[in-house]
Amino acid sequence: MLEVCDLLAADLAVGRPPGTALAVASQRWPPLSAAVEAARLGADVPEALRRLAAEEPGATDLLWVAGAWQVAQDSGHGLAAALERTGRGLRARRRTRRLVDSELASARATARLVACLPLAVLLMGSGAGSDPWAFLLTTAVGLACLCLGLGLLALGLWWIERLAERAAAP
């Protein structure tokens, strides 16, 4: 969508009519042909772009292009300038998304590492000559500790994933 936005803005900046610029952009991204047809028929281009954003997977950023088109159409201000600003906004959102995703990846990896530590401790205890497995699997207190530990481990991993999902939401 960023490439389509940049292409539209560049074509409009050199003086191409909006319908022609949209047709050129549809050669780069064929699903835009519905919006080209709307422009050719004099229909509502922003609405066609919104419909396309809802129908095409990964085209939600097209809503920003539709909004810029709507503002330019309603206010009479230049569509090229609106699309240039939209492109800058999309780039900033993309940079922010990459930063958030990288930060969340390290938090998730740390949570998974911490989740593996109890197993590592049990293996080290077995290697050092003690038998933690017998305690955990044969005594009532051990079984209670094992169940409680596994439950808290699952709860902790679920919680980290939930926090990461909320932070990653747009």
Buried (B, 14 or more C-beta within 10 A) or exposed (E): BBEBBBBBBBBBBEEBEBBBBBBBBBEEBEBBBBBBBBBEEEEBBBBBBBBBBEEBEEBEBBBBBBBBBBBBBEEEEEBBBBBBBBBBBBEEBEEEEEEBEEEBEEBBEEBEEEBEEBEEEBEEBEEEEEEBBEBBEEEEEBEEEBEEEEEEBEEEBEEBBEBBEEEEEE
